[in-house]
């Protein structure tokens, strides 16, 4: 699924306007509109911010998840991600990758 389609579907499912999503995600309304129309491809950082604003994962917006995560901890984490700098986000990704790699 295209990110733009998943984003628009999830936004509408939650009864949100583009303006509301802009406030929740920290992404400009013009960017959200352009992404939904398919005239702009979002960066990875923008995808993460939009997903956090919608309370879901980027994977869900890409159609990679058949169900929403749903635990309170996951929702809280997704809400906090938007406040991280790109460097802090990279540290979180590195840390998480290390945890997953240690399972094997």
N, C-alpha and C positions, 0 to 999 in steps of 0.2 A: 504494500500500500504506500502511496505517496504520503510524505509527512504532511503536506498541505491538506489533503483530504482527511487524514486522521485528526489533525488539529481542529479543523472546522467541525467535524462530526462530534468530537468530544466537547468543544466549546458550546455547541448548540444543545447537546445532551444535558449539559449543566445549566442551560438557560442563561448563558453569559453573552454579553455583547462584546464586540472587539475592544471597546473602551474599557470594560471591566477586566478583560483579560490583560490588557495593557497595564492597568494599575497593579494587578496581582503578580504579573510576571516581570515588570520592569522593562518590557520591550515596547517600543513606540507603537502607537495604533497604526501608523502608516506602514510600518514593517509587518505587522500582523496582517493587515489588509493585503499587502503585496505577496506575502507568503501564501495566504489562502487562495489568491487568484492565480498562483503559480508563476508569477512574474519575477519572483525573487527566491533564491535558494538560501535558507537560513544557515548560519554557521553552526557548528556543534554547540558552542556556548549559547547561542540564541535558542536552539532546540531544547537544551536543558532548562533554560529560563522559562520557556513557554510551557514545557511539561510540568515544571514546578508550579507555575501559575494555575494550571489545570488540575494539579494534585494527582498526576500520574507519571509514568515513565516515558522516556523517548521511545522505547521499544513498543509500548502500547500505541503511541501515535503513528508508528511505522507499521503497525499491524503484526508485530512479532509476538504479542501476548494475546492469548485468547480470553484472558480474564484480568481484571484489575487487581493489583497487589493487595491493597486493602487493610493491612495491619496499621494500627495507630503509629507505630514506630516508623514505618515506611512513609506514611503521610507526613509525619513531622519532619523527617529527613528531607523529603522532596520540597517542603515549604522553606526549609533553611538553606538549601543549596543556592537559591537565588541571591543570597547575601554574601556569597564567597567571591573573592577576587579570582581571576583566572589562575594565579599561582596557587592559591589555597585549594581551588577545585582540583588542580593537578595532583596536589599532595593527597587529597582524599581518594582520588582515583588510584594512585600508586599504592596507598595503604590498603584499599579494598582489594586490589589485584593481588597483593601479597597475602592477604587472608585467604582468598580463594585458592591461590597456588599452594598454600600450605596444607590444604585438604587432601591433595593428591599424593 
